[in-house]
Amino acid sequence: MNLKEVKNDKAVIIEIDGRLDTTNYSSLERKLVDHIDNGNINVLIDCSNMDYISSSGLRIFLMALKKITSLKGKFVLCGLQDNIREIFEISGFTSIFPIFDNAQDALADF
């Protein structure tokens, strides 16, 4: 998994490329915690190039959502591929997370 981040006037955008699983979820977790601890509480996760997510990855997303929401920020997702969207639907996460088709639509929500 590779992570790329961009910060603009609305949010921190983190793009995930590859697999988010038990072997690498901790790098995303550290990055999210660092941003939250530094007051960056508007976060967009771009999943356009993410091709797999494990339960560990889902747990990190849920942790970030809870923490950011408690601080009155926003945590949104975009670009879920069909197989990732299916995992979110099965787990019930589509009703918990704001999910957009693309980054442009997601940023408009901030």
C-alpha positions in Angstrom: 0.0 0.0 0.0 1.2 3.5 -0.8 -0.3 6.6 0.8 -0.3 10.0 -0.8 -1.6 13.1 1.0 -2.5 16.5 -0.1 -3.8 19.3 2.2 -6.0 22.0 0.8 -8.2 24.7 2.4 -11.1 22.2 3.0 -9.5 19.0 4.1 -6.6 16.6 4.2 -6.9 14.2 1.3 -5.3 10.8 1.8 -5.1 8.6 -1.3 -4.7 4.9 -0.8 -3.1 2.9 -3.5 -3.1 -0.9 -3.2 -4.2 -3.2 -0.4 -5.1 -2.0 3.1 -4.7 -5.1 5.3 -3.2 -6.4 8.5 0.4 -6.1 7.2 0.2 -2.3 6.6 -2.9 -0.7 8.3 -0.7 0.7 11.1 0.9 3.2 8.7 -2.5 4.7 7.8 -3.5 4.6 11.5 -0.4 6.6 12.5 -1.0 9.1 9.7 -4.6 9.6 10.7 -3.8 10.0 14.4 -1.1 12.5 13.6 -3.4 14.6 11.5 -6.2 14.5 14.2 -3.7 15.3 17.0 -2.5 18.3 14.9 -6.0 19.6 14.5 -6.7 18.4 11.0 -10.2 17.1 11.6 -11.5 17.3 8.0 -10.3 14.2 6.2 -11.1 12.7 2.9 -9.9 9.2 2.1 -9.7 8.6 -1.7 -10.1 4.9 -2.3 -10.0 5.1 -6.1 -6.8 3.0 -6.2 -7.5 0.8 -3.2 -8.1 -2.7 -4.4 -8.6 -4.5 -1.1 -9.5 -3.7 2.5 -9.4 -6.1 5.5 -11.3 -5.9 8.8 -8.2 -4.2 10.2 -8.6 -1.4 7.6 -12.3 -1.1 8.3 -11.5 -0.8 12.0 -9.0 2.1 11.3 -11.7 3.9 9.2 -14.2 3.5 12.1 -11.8 4.7 14.7 -11.0 7.8 12.7 -14.7 8.5 12.0 -15.5 8.3 15.7 -12.6 10.4 16.8 -13.1 13.1 14.1 -16.9 13.2 14.6 -16.4 13.8 18.4 -14.2 16.8 17.5 -16.9 18.2 15.2 -14.9 17.4 12.0 -15.7 15.4 8.9 -14.4 12.0 7.7 -15.6 11.1 4.3 -14.7 8.5 1.7 -14.7 8.5 -2.1 -14.0 6.3 -5.1 -14.9 2.9 -3.7 -14.4 0.2 -6.3 -17.3 -2.3 -6.6 -15.6 -5.0 -4.5 -14.7 -2.5 -1.8 -18.3 -1.0 -1.8 -19.6 -4.6 -1.5 -17.5 -5.1 1.7 -18.9 -1.8 3.1 -22.4 -2.8 2.3 -22.1 -6.2 3.9 -20.5 -4.7 7.0 -23.2 -2.0 7.2 -20.6 0.8 6.8 -22.4 2.4 3.9 -25.0 3.7 6.4 -22.2 5.0 8.7 -19.8 6.7 6.4 -20.4 9.6 4.0 -19.3 8.0 0.6 -19.0 9.9 -2.6 -18.2 8.8 -6.2 -15.2 11.1 -6.6 -13.0 13.5 -4.7 -14.6 16.6 -6.3 -18.1 15.6 -5.0 -16.6 14.7 -1.6 -14.8 18.0 -1.2 -18.0 19.9 -2.0 -19.5 18.3 1.1 -16.9 20.1 3.4 
